[in-house]
Amino acid sequence: MAHHLSPEEKKILKLVEKVITDDATRKTWEEEIQTNGLTEETAESIRKALSTVPEGEQETAEMGRGRLLIEFTTLVKRWRFTYQAKNFGRR
């Protein structure tokens, strides 16, 4: 069953398309987010991929990677806040 995506998860999916990594990993992340929603494990693996600088990457590509990492971190913080706010009343 497909998961109803929040606005933050939709933005994270668009950001994942820009991540410089192999297609199999990217497709795995997209499928995981589409079916189960964003999880802490998926967010951590995307963050690691963004923060790892490949050997010989040019400075402009590295700056773009940094921008993506900042945008991703902001989206994850918003996603966590939304998720926690939604579940606040259930405690």
N, CA, C and O atoms as a Tinker XYZ file with bonds, in Angstrom:
   364  protein
     1  N      0.846000   -1.171000    0.000000    73     2
     2  CA     0.000000    0.000000    0.000000    64     1     3
     3  C      0.899000    1.243000    0.000000    63     2     4     5
     4  O      1.888000    1.314000    0.729000    81     3
     5  N      0.535000    2.197000   -0.818000    73     3     6
     6  CA     1.324000    3.423000   -0.924000    64     5     7
     7  C      1.069000    4.317000    0.281000    63     6     8     9
     8  O     -0.035000    4.368000    0.823000    81     7
     9  N      2.088000    4.996000    0.668000    73     7    10
    10  CA     2.038000    5.917000    1.795000    64     9    11
    11  C      1.621000    7.293000    1.285000    63    10    12    13
    12  O      2.066000    7.711000    0.215000    81    11
    13  N      0.774000    8.004000    2.030000    73    11    14
    14  CA     0.406000    9.367000    1.675000    64    13    15
    15  C      1.596000   10.273000    2.014000    63    14    16    17
    16  O      1.990000   10.386000    3.174000    81    15
    17  N      2.152000   10.905000    1.001000    73    15    18
    18  CA     3.356000   11.704000    1.191000    64    17    19
    19  C      3.020000   13.092000    1.722000    63    18    20    21
    20  O      2.081000   13.740000    1.259000    81    19
    21  N      3.793000   13.527000    2.689000    73    19    22
    22  CA     3.668000   14.884000    3.202000    64    21    23
    23  C      4.378000   15.825000    2.230000    63    22    24    25
    24  O      5.148000   15.367000    1.386000    81    23
    25  N      4.132000   17.134000    2.333000    73    23    26
    26  CA     4.833000   18.086000    1.458000    64    25    27
    27  C      6.352000   18.002000    1.609000    63    26    28    29
    28  O      7.084000   18.164000    0.632000    81    27
    29  N      6.822000   17.750000    2.821000    73    27    30
    30  CA     8.257000   17.630000    3.039000    64    29    31
    31  C      8.824000   16.404000    2.317000    63    30    32    33
    32  O      9.901000   16.465000    1.724000    81    31
    33  N      8.085000   15.292000    2.376000    73    31    34
    34  CA     8.539000   14.079000    1.702000    64    33    35
    35  C      8.555000   14.261000    0.187000    63    34    36    37
    36  O      9.438000   13.733000   -0.489000    81    35
    37  N      7.596000   14.996000   -0.348000    73    35    38
    38  CA     7.582000   15.274000   -1.787000    64    37    39
    39  C      8.800000   16.102000   -2.184000    63    38    40    41
    40  O      9.411000   15.855000   -3.224000    81    39
    41  N      9.152000   17.086000   -1.356000    73    39    42
    42  CA    10.324000   17.911000   -1.643000    64    41    43
    43  C     11.604000   17.095000   -1.516000    63    42    44    45
    44  O     12.551000   17.302000   -2.275000    81    43
    45  N     11.638000   16.172000   -0.564000    73    43    46
    46  CA    12.808000   15.315000   -0.406000    64    45    47
    47  C     12.952000   14.397000   -1.624000    63    46    48    49
    48  O     14.070000   14.137000   -2.068000    81    47
    49  N     11.839000   13.907000   -2.168000    73    47    50
    50  CA    11.901000   13.091000   -3.378000    64    49    51
    51  C     12.484000   13.880000   -4.549000    63    50    52    53
    52  O     13.285000   13.350000   -5.318000    81    51
    53  N     12.086000   15.136000   -4.683000    73    51    54
    54  CA    12.649000   15.979000   -5.744000    64    53    55
    55  C     14.132000   16.208000   -5.520000    63    54    56    57
    56  O     14.907000   16.250000   -6.476000    81    55
    57  N     14.530000   16.356000   -4.278000    73    55    58
    58  CA    15.940000   16.564000   -3.956000    64    57    59
    59  C     16.754000   15.301000   -4.225000    63    58    60    61
    60  O     17.900000   15.385000   -4.666000    81    59
    61  N     16.172000   14.135000   -3.964000    73    59    62
    62  CA    16.871000   12.864000   -4.184000    64    61    63
    63  C     17.218000   12.707000   -5.669000    63    62    64    65
    64  O     18.236000   12.100000   -6.002000    81    63
    65  N     16.388000   13.243000   -6.555000    73    63    66
    66  CA    16.664000   13.167000   -7.985000    64    65    67
    67  C     17.951000   13.905000   -8.344000    63    66    68    69
    68  O     18.603000   13.562000   -9.330000    81    67
    69  N     18.321000   14.910000   -7.560000    73    67    70
    70  CA    19.510000   15.716000   -7.835000    64    69    71
    71  C     20.784000   15.140000   -7.221000    63    70    72    73
    72  O     21.885000   15.572000   -7.563000    81    71
    73  N     20.645000   14.171000   -6.319000    73    71    74
    74  CA    21.805000   13.611000   -5.628000    64    73    75
    75  C     22.662000   12.833000   -6.625000    63    74    76    77
    76  O     22.157000   12.031000   -7.410000    81    75
    77  N     23.963000   13.088000   -6.576000    73    75    78
    78  CA    24.898000   12.404000   -7.467000    64    77    79
    79  C     25.286000   11.077000   -6.824000    63    78    80    81
    80  O     26.152000   11.020000   -5.951000    81    79
    81  N     24.634000   10.026000   -7.270000    73    79    82
    82  CA    24.910000    8.671000   -6.794000    64    81    83
    83  C     24.454000    7.701000   -7.868000    63    82    84    85
    84  O     23.884000    8.126000   -8.874000    81    83
    85  N     24.690000    6.416000   -7.683000    73    83    86
    86  CA    24.279000    5.456000   -8.703000    64    85    87
    87  C     22.751000    5.343000   -8.736000    63    86    88    89
    88  O     22.069000    5.591000   -7.743000    81    87
    89  N     22.243000    4.965000   -9.903000    73    87    90
    90  CA    20.794000    4.920000  -10.115000    64    89    91
    91  C     20.089000    3.900000   -9.236000    63    90    92    93
    92  O     18.953000    4.130000   -8.823000    81    91
    93  N     20.736000    2.780000   -8.941000    73    91    94
    94  CA    20.104000    1.740000   -8.125000    64    93    95
    95  C     19.834000    2.252000   -6.719000    63    94    96    97
    96  O     18.764000    2.004000   -6.165000    81    95
    97  N     20.788000    2.961000   -6.138000    73    95    98
    98  CA    20.608000    3.520000   -4.797000    64    97    99
    99  C     19.508000    4.561000   -4.793000    63    98   100   101
   100  O     18.662000    4.580000   -3.899000    81    99
   101  N     19.521000    5.421000   -5.789000    73    99   102
   102  CA    18.507000    6.478000   -5.889000    64   101   103
   103  C     17.105000    5.874000   -6.023000    63   102   104   105
   104  O     16.167000    6.329000   -5.369000    81   103
   105  N     16.966000    4.854000   -6.868000    73   103   106
   106  CA    15.662000    4.188000   -7.051000    64   105   107
   107  C     15.212000    3.514000   -5.756000    63   106   108   109
   108  O     14.023000    3.519000   -5.435000    81   107
   109  N     16.148000    2.938000   -5.017000    73   107   110
   110  CA    15.817000    2.304000   -3.739000    64   109   111
   111  C     15.259000    3.333000   -2.769000    63   110   112   113
   112  O     14.252000    3.083000   -2.106000    81   111
   113  N     15.913000    4.499000   -2.682000    73   111   114
   114  CA    15.430000    5.564000   -1.787000    64   113   115
   115  C     14.041000    6.032000   -2.212000    63   114   116   117
   116  O     13.154000    6.197000   -1.374000    81   115
   117  N     13.854000    6.247000   -3.518000    73   115   118
   118  CA    12.566000    6.724000   -4.007000    64   117   119
   119  C     11.452000    5.723000   -3.716000    63   118   120   121
   120  O     10.369000    6.107000   -3.272000    81   119
   121  N     11.713000    4.449000   -3.962000    73   119   122
   122  CA    10.707000    3.416000   -3.692000    64   121   123
   123  C     10.394000    3.321000   -2.202000    63   122   124   125
   124  O      9.234000    3.168000   -1.819000    81   123
   125  N     11.414000    3.409000   -1.369000    73   123   126
   126  CA    11.218000    3.335000    0.080000    64   125   127
   127  C     10.352000    4.492000    0.564000    63   126   128   129
   128  O      9.441000    4.295000    1.369000    81   127
   129  N     10.632000    5.691000    0.077000    73   127   130
   130  CA     9.856000    6.863000    0.496000    64   129   131
   131  C      8.439000    6.772000   -0.045000    63   130   132   133
   132  O      7.491000    7.123000    0.657000    81   131
   133  N      8.275000    6.308000   -1.281000    73   131   134
   134  CA     6.937000    6.191000   -1.871000    64   133   135
   135  C      6.071000    5.184000   -1.129000    63   134   136   137
   136  O      4.887000    5.436000   -0.908000    81   135
   137  N      6.645000    4.045000   -0.739000    73   135   138
   138  CA     5.842000    2.991000   -0.131000    64   137   139
   139  C      5.659000    3.167000    1.369000    63   138   140   141
   140  O      4.552000    2.987000    1.876000    81   139
   141  N      6.721000    3.516000    2.088000    73   139   142
   142  CA     6.648000    3.569000    3.546000    64   141   143
   143  C      6.793000    4.963000    4.120000    63   142   144   145
   144  O      6.646000    5.148000    5.328000    81   143
   145  N      7.077000    5.938000    3.291000    73   143   146
   146  CA     7.351000    7.267000    3.798000    64   145   147
   147  C      8.811000    7.370000    4.209000    63   146   148   149
   148  O      9.536000    6.375000    4.213000    81   147
   149  N      9.229000    8.557000    4.549000    73   147   150
   150  CA    10.605000    8.774000    4.975000    64   149   151
   151  C     10.809000    8.169000    6.361000    63   150   152   153
   152  O      9.972000    8.326000    7.249000    81   151
   153  N     11.923000    7.482000    6.531000    73   151   154
   154  CA    12.285000    6.939000    7.838000    64   153   155
   155  C     13.630000    7.526000    8.234000    63   154   156   157
   156  O     14.345000    8.087000    7.404000    81   155
   157  N     13.962000    7.392000    9.499000    73   155   158
   158  CA    15.249000    7.901000    9.982000    64   157   159
   159  C     16.407000    7.201000    9.282000    63   158   160   161
   160  O     17.424000    7.829000    8.986000    81   159
   161  N     16.261000    5.893000    9.012000    73   159   162
   162  CA    17.326000    5.141000    8.357000    64   161   163
   163  C     17.545000    5.634000    6.928000    63   162   164   165
   164  O     18.684000    5.799000    6.490000    81   163
   165  N     16.451000    5.867000    6.207000    73   163   166
   166  CA    16.561000    6.372000    4.841000    64   165   167
   167  C     17.162000    7.765000    4.837000    63   166   168   169
   168  O     18.020000    8.072000    4.009000    81   167
   169  N     16.717000    8.609000    5.758000    73   167   170
   170  CA    17.250000    9.965000    5.851000    64   169   171
   171  C     18.745000    9.940000    6.147000    63   170   172   173
   172  O     19.499000   10.738000    5.592000    81   171
   173  N     19.173000    9.040000    7.007000    73   171   174
   174  CA    20.594000    8.946000    7.350000    64   173   175
   175  C     21.422000    8.479000    6.158000    63   174   176   177
   176  O     22.520000    8.987000    5.931000    81   175
   177  N     20.910000    7.519000    5.398000    73   175   178
   178  CA    21.673000    7.044000    4.236000    64   177   179
   179  C     21.773000    8.126000    3.159000    63   178   180   181
   180  O     22.806000    8.237000    2.498000    81   179
   181  N     20.717000    8.924000    2.972000    73   179   182
   182  CA    20.772000   10.035000    2.017000    64   181   183
   183  C     21.751000   11.088000    2.509000    63   182   184   185
   184  O     22.520000   11.636000    1.720000    81   183
   185  N     21.732000   11.376000    3.802000    73   183   186
   186  CA    22.653000   12.373000    4.359000    64   185   187
   187  C     24.105000   11.923000    4.180000    63   186   188   189
   188  O     24.969000   12.730000    3.835000    81   187
   189  N     24.369000   10.643000    4.413000    73   187   190
   190  CA    25.733000   10.130000    4.233000    64   189   191
   191  C     26.180000   10.254000    2.781000    63   190   192   193
   192  O     27.331000   10.595000    2.508000    81   191
   193  N     25.265000    9.975000    1.846000    73   191   194
   194  CA    25.609000   10.085000    0.424000    64   193   195
   195  C     25.901000   11.536000    0.047000    63   194   196   197
   196  O     26.782000   11.804000   -0.770000    81   195
   197  N     25.163000   12.468000    0.644000    73   195   198
   198  CA    25.392000   13.886000    0.348000    64   197   199
   199  C     26.673000   14.407000    0.988000    63   198   200   201
   200  O     27.336000   15.274000    0.419000    81   199
   201  N     27.025000   13.901000    2.142000    73   199   202
   202  CA    28.190000   14.422000    2.839000    64   201   203
   203  C     29.496000   13.751000    2.410000    63   202   204   205
   204  O     30.577000   14.249000    2.725000    81   203
   205  N     29.408000   12.636000    1.700000    73   203   206
   206  CA    30.605000   11.962000    1.200000    64   205   207
   207  C     31.034000   12.605000   -0.114000    63   206   208   209
   208  O     30.272000   12.641000   -1.079000    81   207
   209  N     32.255000   13.109000   -0.138000    73   207   210
   210  CA    32.782000   13.767000   -1.338000    64   209   211
   211  C     33.592000   12.752000   -2.134000    63   210   212   213
   212  O     34.583000   12.214000   -1.639000    81   211
   213  N     33.166000   12.492000   -3.377000    73   211   214
   214  CA    33.929000   11.553000   -4.198000    64   213   215
   215  C     35.324000   12.097000   -4.516000    63   214   216   217
   216  O     35.551000   13.307000   -4.532000    81   215
   217  N     36.234000   11.180000   -4.764000    73   215   218
   218  CA    37.614000   11.537000   -5.097000    64   217   219
   219  C     37.640000   12.320000   -6.410000    63   218   220   221
   220  O     37.073000   11.886000   -7.412000    81   219
   221  N     38.296000   13.466000   -6.395000    73   219   222
   222  CA    38.478000   14.255000   -7.605000    64   221   223
   223  C     37.291000   15.119000   -8.004000    63   222   224   225
   224  O     37.241000   15.613000   -9.130000    81   223
   225  N     36.345000   15.307000   -7.109000    73   223   226
   226  CA    35.194000   16.151000   -7.432000    64   225   227
   227  C     35.635000   17.608000   -7.503000    63   226   228   229
   228  O     36.425000   18.062000   -6.675000    81   227
   229  N     35.134000   18.326000   -8.471000    73   227   230
   230  CA    35.505000   19.721000   -8.639000    64   229   231
   231  C     34.834000   20.579000   -7.583000    63   230   232   233
   232  O     33.837000   20.187000   -6.976000    81   231
   233  N     35.402000   21.755000   -7.379000    73   231   234
   234  CA    34.918000   22.638000   -6.319000    64   233   235
   235  C     33.472000   23.074000   -6.548000    63   234   236   237
   236  O     32.704000   23.174000   -5.591000    81   235
   237  N     33.093000   23.333000   -7.786000    73   235   238
   238  CA    31.723000   23.762000   -8.064000    64   237   239
   239  C     30.728000   22.651000   -7.752000    63   238   240   241
   240  O     29.647000   22.917000   -7.228000    81   239
   241  N     31.087000   21.404000   -8.072000    73   239   242
   242  CA    30.220000   20.269000   -7.751000    64   241   243
   243  C     30.134000   20.074000   -6.242000    63   242   244   245
   244  O     29.085000   19.719000   -5.704000    81   243
   245  N     31.257000   20.313000   -5.570000    73   243   246
   246  CA    31.271000   20.185000   -4.109000    64   245   247
   247  C     30.381000   21.246000   -3.463000    63   246   248   249
   248  O     29.702000   20.972000   -2.474000    81   247
   249  N     30.387000   22.451000   -4.022000    73   247   250
   250  CA    29.520000   23.513000   -3.495000    64   249   251
   251  C     28.052000   23.169000   -3.722000    63   250   252   253
   252  O     27.215000   23.413000   -2.853000    81   251
   253  N     27.737000   22.604000   -4.883000    73   251   254
   254  CA    26.366000   22.174000   -5.158000    64   253   255
   255  C     25.929000   21.084000   -4.204000    63   254   256   257
   256  O     24.787000   21.067000   -3.744000    81   255
   257  N     26.847000   20.169000   -3.909000    73   255   258
   258  CA    26.566000   19.095000   -2.952000    64   257   259
   259  C     26.294000   19.683000   -1.564000    63   258   260   261
   260  O     25.413000   19.207000   -0.848000    81   259
   261  N     27.049000   20.713000   -1.190000    73   259   262
   262  CA    26.833000   21.378000    0.100000    64   261   263
   263  C     25.475000   22.038000    0.179000    63   262   264   265
   264  O     24.803000   21.978000    1.210000    81   263
   265  N     25.068000   22.670000   -0.917000    73   263   266
   266  CA    23.733000   23.297000   -0.949000    64   265   267
   267  C     22.635000   22.251000   -0.797000    63   266   268   269
   268  O     21.665000   22.454000   -0.068000    81   267
   269  N     22.801000   21.126000   -1.498000    73   267   270
   270  CA    21.818000   20.047000   -1.377000    64   269   271
   271  C     21.767000   19.504000    0.044000    63   270   272   273
   272  O     20.691000   19.190000    0.554000    81   271
   273  N     22.922000   19.394000    0.679000    73   271   274
   274  CA    22.974000   18.896000    2.051000    64   273   275
   275  C     22.257000   19.846000    2.999000    63   274   276   277
   276  O     21.527000   19.401000    3.884000    81   275
   277  N     22.456000   21.144000    2.826000    73   275   278
   278  CA    21.767000   22.129000    3.669000    64   277   279
   279  C     20.262000   22.064000    3.456000    63   278   280   281
   280  O     19.494000   22.069000    4.419000    81   279
   281  N     19.840000   22.001000    2.197000    73   279   282
   282  CA    18.409000   21.917000    1.889000    64   281   283
   283  C     17.808000   20.630000    2.443000    63   282   284   285
   284  O     16.703000   20.642000    2.986000    81   283
   285  N     18.533000   19.518000    2.308000    73   283   286
   286  CA    18.051000   18.240000    2.814000    64   285   287
   287  C     17.910000   18.264000    4.334000    63   286   288   289
   288  O     16.918000   17.780000    4.879000    81   287
   289  N     18.904000   18.829000    5.012000    73   287   290
   290  CA    18.864000   18.909000    6.476000    64   289   291
   291  C     17.659000   19.726000    6.939000    63   290   292   293
   292  O     16.987000   19.359000    7.903000    81   291
   293  N     17.390000   20.825000    6.255000    73   291   294
   294  CA    16.227000   21.655000    6.594000    64   293   295
   295  C     14.929000   20.888000    6.393000    63   294   296   297
   296  O     14.035000   20.945000    7.238000    81   295
   297  N     14.820000   20.175000    5.287000    73   295   298
   298  CA    13.604000   19.401000    5.015000    64   297   299
   299  C     13.408000   18.279000    6.033000    63   298   300   301
   300  O     12.279000   18.008000    6.442000    81   299
   301  N     14.482000   17.633000    6.440000    73   299   302
   302  CA    14.368000   16.556000    7.438000    64   301   303
   303  C     13.928000   17.127000    8.779000    63   302   304   305
   304  O     13.113000   16.518000    9.472000    81   303
   305  N     14.457000   18.288000    9.151000    73   303   306
   306  CA    14.030000   18.914000   10.406000    64   305   307
   307  C     12.551000   19.260000   10.350000    63   306   308   309
   308  O     11.834000   19.045000   11.328000    81   307
   309  N     12.078000   19.791000    9.225000    73   307   310
   310  CA    10.649000   20.104000    9.077000    64   309   311
   311  C      9.813000   18.836000    9.106000    63   310   312   313
   312  O      8.734000   18.816000    9.698000    81   311
   313  N     10.308000   17.765000    8.462000    73   311   314
   314  CA     9.594000   16.501000    8.460000    64   313   315
   315  C      9.472000   15.950000    9.875000    63   314   316   317
   316  O      8.401000   15.493000   10.275000    81   315
   317  N     10.566000   15.993000   10.634000    73   315   318
   318  CA    10.528000   15.511000   12.026000    64   317   319
   319  C      9.547000   16.317000   12.858000    63   318   320   321
   320  O      8.778000   15.745000   13.631000    81   319
   321  N      9.561000   17.630000   12.712000    73   319   322
   322  CA     8.664000   18.480000   13.481000    64   321   323
   323  C      7.210000   18.174000   13.138000    63   322   324   325
   324  O      6.372000   18.061000   14.033000    81   323
   325  N      6.909000   18.039000   11.859000    73   323   326
   326  CA     5.543000   17.732000   11.434000    64   325   327
   327  C      5.090000   16.390000   11.969000    63   326   328   329
   328  O      3.973000   16.257000   12.468000    81   327
   329  N      5.961000   15.388000   11.864000    73   327   330
   330  CA     5.638000   14.047000   12.339000    64   329   331
   331  C      5.406000   14.045000   13.850000    63   330   332   333
   332  O      4.452000   13.432000   14.328000    81   331
   333  N      6.268000   14.724000   14.600000    73   331   334
   334  CA     6.132000   14.763000   16.041000    64   333   335
   335  C      4.916000   15.575000   16.467000    63   334   336   337
   336  O      4.251000   15.222000   17.441000    81   335
   337  N      4.616000   16.650000   15.757000    73   335   338
   338  CA     3.443000   17.454000   16.087000    64   337   339
   339  C      2.166000   16.671000   15.843000    63   338   340   341
   340  O      1.204000   16.789000   16.602000    81   339
   341  N      2.155000   15.864000   14.777000    73   339   342
   342  CA     0.979000   15.065000   14.465000    64   341   343
   343  C      0.738000   14.004000   15.525000    63   342   344   345
   344  O     -0.412000   13.702000   15.844000    81   343
   345  N      1.794000   13.439000   16.070000    73   343   346
   346  CA     1.681000   12.381000   17.068000    64   345   347
   347  C      1.695000   12.896000   18.502000    63   346   348   349
   348  O      1.662000   12.093000   19.434000    81   347
   349  N      1.741000   14.185000   18.704000    73   347   350
   350  CA     1.817000   14.748000   20.049000    64   349   351
   351  C      0.587000   14.424000   20.885000    63   350   352   353
   352  O      0.716000   14.083000   22.061000    81   351
   353  N     -0.590000   14.522000   20.306000    73   351   354
   354  CA    -1.826000   14.288000   21.037000    64   353   355
   355  C     -2.085000   12.834000   21.376000    63   354   356   357
   356  O     -2.952000   12.545000   22.201000    81   355
   357  N     -1.365000   11.919000   20.770000    73   355   358
   358  CA    -1.582000   10.484000   20.984000    64   357   359
   359  C     -0.910000    9.971000   22.236000    63   358   360   361
   360  O     -1.143000    8.828000   22.627000    81   359
   361  N     -0.089000   10.770000   22.872000    73   359   362
   362  CA     0.647000   10.298000   24.052000    64   361   363
   363  C     -0.166000   10.348000   25.297000    63   362   364
   364  O      0.321000    9.983000   26.367000    81   363
